[in-house]
């Protein structure tokens, strides 16, 4: 099918770390280039001419927005740089970055009309990561880090489950017995 939206979800942690990249000490030139690249890819998702350009002026079959993996890859790359910048950020910048990424995530969750468990898991994840920034005790930070990792796993599991259920609703997966019967025929 040629319908659908680009698959660009990388998890809310990637959004937080991306904001840390833009709040960090990277040069303005790097930040502008990163914003321009991500922005251009976002515009390409919306503009049919640019979408055709990315598909070498051929209408794609069965997998629209094939370049979406590049957007996710760049998002993760800049998020990684944001993680390395996090230790260098002042407390004030960390708080601002945390607030901005939290608002962006909530806005996206409301816009996408996500079910409440996902929204609550993302909210808890941001609360835990924000609390980690305030804690100076190493043991407590480690415990919060483990808890944040668990929340991230829950968030990604809920997202994957929703994706699989959506594919099943659209294409109806066959049961194993139906498959065996088809092979026998």
N, C-alpha and C positions, 0 to 999 in steps of 0.2 A: 504494500500500500504506500501511497505517497502522502498520506495524511499524517498528522501528528506534529508534535513539537520537538525541538532539539533536546537531547538527553544530556544535560549539563550539570546535574546535581552531584556535588562532591562532599556534602555534609556541612553542617554549620561551623565546624571547627575550621574549615578552610576559609570561610568568610571572616571569622575572627582573626585568623593569622594574616589574611590579605590586608585587613585594616591595619594590623600592626606594621606591615610593610610600608603602607602609606604614611603611618605616623612615625616611622623610624628615621634613621639618619642616612638613608640612601640619598643619593644626589637628586636634585629636582629634575634633572634630565632623565634619570632612570624612572622616576615616578611618573613623569609625563609620558614617557615612551610606554610604560606598562599600562597606564590608563588609556592611552590612545589605542594600543593593540587590543585590549579587552573591549573597549568601546566599539572599535571597528567590527570586531567579531559579533558583538551584540546587535549592532545595526545590520550586519549581514543576515542575521536570523530574521529580521523584519522586512528587509528590502528584497523583493523578488529578483531584481537585476543582479544584486551582489550575490544572492544565493545561487543563481545560475552561473555566475562567474566562478564561484568555488567548485561547482560541478562541471567545469570546463564547457559551459553552455549546453549541457545535456540534461534533460529532466531525469532526476534520479529514480531508479526503480527499487522499491521496497525499503529504502533507507534514506529518508530525507535528512538534510543537515549532516552530511557525512563528515564535515569538518568540525563538528561539535566536540569531538574528542580533543582537538587542538585547543579549544577554549578551556576545557577542563584541565588539560595538561599545563597550560600557562597559568591558570588559576592556582593549581597546586604548586607550581614552581615559585610563583610570587608569595604564596602562603608559606612555603619553606623558608624563603628569605625573611619573611615576617617573624617566623619563630626564632631565627638567629638574631633578629633585631630586638626581640622582646627583652632580653637581658640588659640591653643598652638604654631602653626607654625609661624616662622619668616616671614617677608614680602618677603624676598629673596626666601625662600623655597616655599612659596605660588606661586610666579611667575614662578618658575621652574616647579612645579607640574602642574600649569595651562597650561604652554607651552607644556609639555609632553603629558598631556591628550588631549589637543587640536589637536596636531599632530597625536596622535593615532586615534582620532575620524575622522579626515579628511582622514587619510590613509584608515580606514575602509570604509568610505563613498565612496571614489574613487574606492576601490577594489570591493565593492558590487554594483557599478554602480547605486547608488541611484539617484532618480530624484532630480532635482534642488531645489524644495521647501523644501525637508527634509534637504538637505545640508545647505541651508540658515537658516533654523530655528535652526539647531544645532550650526551653526556659531554664530548666534545672541545670543543664550543661553550662549555660552562660553564667548562672549563679555560682556554680562550683568553680569555674575558671576565674571568675571575678574575685571570689573569696581567696583563691590561691595567690592572687596578686597582693592581697593584704596580709597574708600570713608569713611570718619570718621563721617560725619553727620548722626545721627540716622534716621531722617525723610527721607532723600534721600536713605539711605540703605534699609529702609522699602519699599519704592516705587520700588526700583530696585528688591527687593526680590519678591514682588507681580508680577512684570513684568516677572521675571525669572520663577515663578510658572506658569504663563500663557503660556510662551514659551514652558515649559516642557509639559504642557497639549496638546499644538498644536503638538509637536513632537510625543508624544505617540499616539495621534489621527491619525496622518498621518501614523504611523507605523501600527496601528490596521486596518486602512482602507486598506492599501496595503496587509496585511495578509488575510483579508476577501476576497478581490478581487482575490488574488492568489488562494485561496481555491475554489472560484466560477469558475475560469478559469479551474482548474484541475478537479473538481467534478460536476460542474454545479448544483447550487441550483435550487430546484423546486419552481415554483410560488405557491401561496396559492391556486389558482383555480385548478392547476394540482394536488395538494395534496388532495383537496376535491373530485375531480373526481376519483382519485385513491382509496380513502376511500369508495366512493359510490360503486365502482366496487367490 
